Amino acid sequence: MTDRGGRPVISVVVPGVIVAVVFAVTLSTDHPVSGIDVAVLATRCAHSTDGAACRPVPYQGLIQVRKPRSNEVVTGHRPGPSGRMRLSLPPGPYVLFPRSSGPNGSTGSGRPVRVRVKEDRYTPVTVLYRLHVAGSPARLR
């Protein structure tokens, strides 16, 4: 079979069919469209009233994401210099655990943060570290 120009019709139809199949497979594949938008911040504030020391700044602390009941580690990531990262996760409950080591050997501590990821949405979450400063308590209040 040829078109009016004498070219085989199959050379036009086959690429079109391939594009349609690839498009259909892409649509049927389960893409995660849910997760968390994490802001990781740190403060050096211990018992100081110095506003500059207490102002949170972006921090590249390691965050572990775990399932709350089994405590199974789902993933662990460290944000970039902006202190922000986006993690794709299936809907459900999670606990974010700030790990103690940061960039350049800095250490800090933070409390676990509970979050529930909803379907078709990225949930904003902030994790706050308190950086350990010589002579200051290492725990958060």
C-alpha positions in Angstrom: 0.0 0.0 0.0 1.4 3.4 -0.9 0.2 7.0 -0.5 -0.3 9.4 -3.4 3.4 10.2 -3.5 4.3 6.5 -3.9 5.7 6.1 -0.4 4.7 3.1 1.6 1.9 4.0 4.1 3.5 1.7 6.7 6.4 4.1 7.2 3.9 6.8 8.5 1.5 4.5 10.5 4.2 2.5 12.4 5.8 5.5 14.1 2.4 6.9 15.0 1.4 3.6 16.6 4.7 3.4 18.5 4.1 7.0 19.9 0.5 6.0 20.9 1.7 2.9 22.7 4.5 4.7 24.6 2.0 7.4 25.6 -0.5 4.8 26.9 2.1 2.9 28.8 3.4 6.1 30.4 -0.2 7.0 31.5 -0.8 3.6 33.0 2.4 3.5 35.0 2.0 4.3 38.6 4.0 7.5 39.1 4.4 8.8 42.7 2.7 12.2 42.8 2.8 12.4 46.6 5.5 12.9 49.2 7.0 15.6 51.4 8.7 19.0 50.8 11.3 19.2 53.6 12.9 22.3 54.9 15.9 21.5 57.2 16.9 24.3 59.4 19.4 24.7 62.3 19.9 27.2 65.1 22.8 27.7 67.5 20.5 29.1 70.1 21.1 27.6 73.5 20.2 29.9 76.3 21.2 33.1 74.4 18.9 36.0 73.9 20.9 37.0 70.8 18.4 37.1 68.0 21.1 36.4 65.3 22.1 33.1 67.1 18.5 32.0 67.4 17.5 32.7 63.8 17.2 29.3 61.9 19.3 28.9 58.8 19.4 26.2 56.1 21.2 23.1 57.2 22.4 20.0 55.3 21.6 17.5 58.1 20.8 13.9 57.2 17.1 13.0 57.5 16.0 9.4 57.9 12.4 8.6 56.9 10.8 5.7 58.7 7.5 3.9 58.9 6.0 4.6 62.4 4.9 1.1 63.4 7.7 -1.0 62.1 10.5 1.6 62.4 11.6 0.4 59.0 13.9 2.9 57.3 12.2 4.0 54.0 14.9 6.4 52.8 17.6 8.8 54.0 18.6 12.0 52.4 20.6 15.1 53.0 19.3 18.4 51.4 21.4 20.7 49.3 22.8 24.1 50.5 19.3 25.6 50.5 18.3 23.1 53.2 15.3 22.0 51.1 14.5 18.7 49.4 11.5 17.0 47.8 11.0 13.3 48.5 8.4 11.2 46.7 6.6 8.8 49.0 3.4 6.8 48.8 0.5 8.1 50.9 0.7 7.1 54.6 2.2 8.0 57.9 6.0 8.6 58.3 8.4 9.8 61.0 11.4 12.0 60.0 14.4 11.4 62.2 17.2 14.0 62.2 20.5 12.3 62.4 23.3 13.9 64.4 26.0 14.4 61.7 25.9 17.4 59.4 28.2 18.8 56.8 31.9 19.6 57.7 31.7 17.5 60.9 29.0 19.7 62.5 26.8 18.0 65.0 23.3 18.7 66.1 20.2 17.1 67.4 16.5 17.4 66.7 13.2 15.8 67.5 11.5 13.3 65.3 8.7 14.9 63.1 5.6 12.9 62.3 3.9 13.5 59.0 1.0 12.0 57.0 1.5 12.0 53.3 -1.7 12.4 51.4 -2.4 11.2 47.9 -1.7 13.6 45.0 0.0 16.1 47.3 3.4 17.1 48.6 3.1 17.9 52.3 5.4 20.6 53.7 7.5 19.6 56.7 10.1 21.5 58.7 12.9 19.7 60.6 14.7 21.8 63.1 18.2 21.0 64.4 19.9 22.6 67.4 23.6 22.7 66.6 25.8 21.6 69.5 27.9 24.5 70.8 30.7 23.9 73.3 29.3 24.4 76.8 25.6 24.2 75.8 23.1 21.4 76.4 22.7 19.0 73.4 19.0 18.5 73.8 16.1 20.4 72.4 13.5 21.9 74.8 
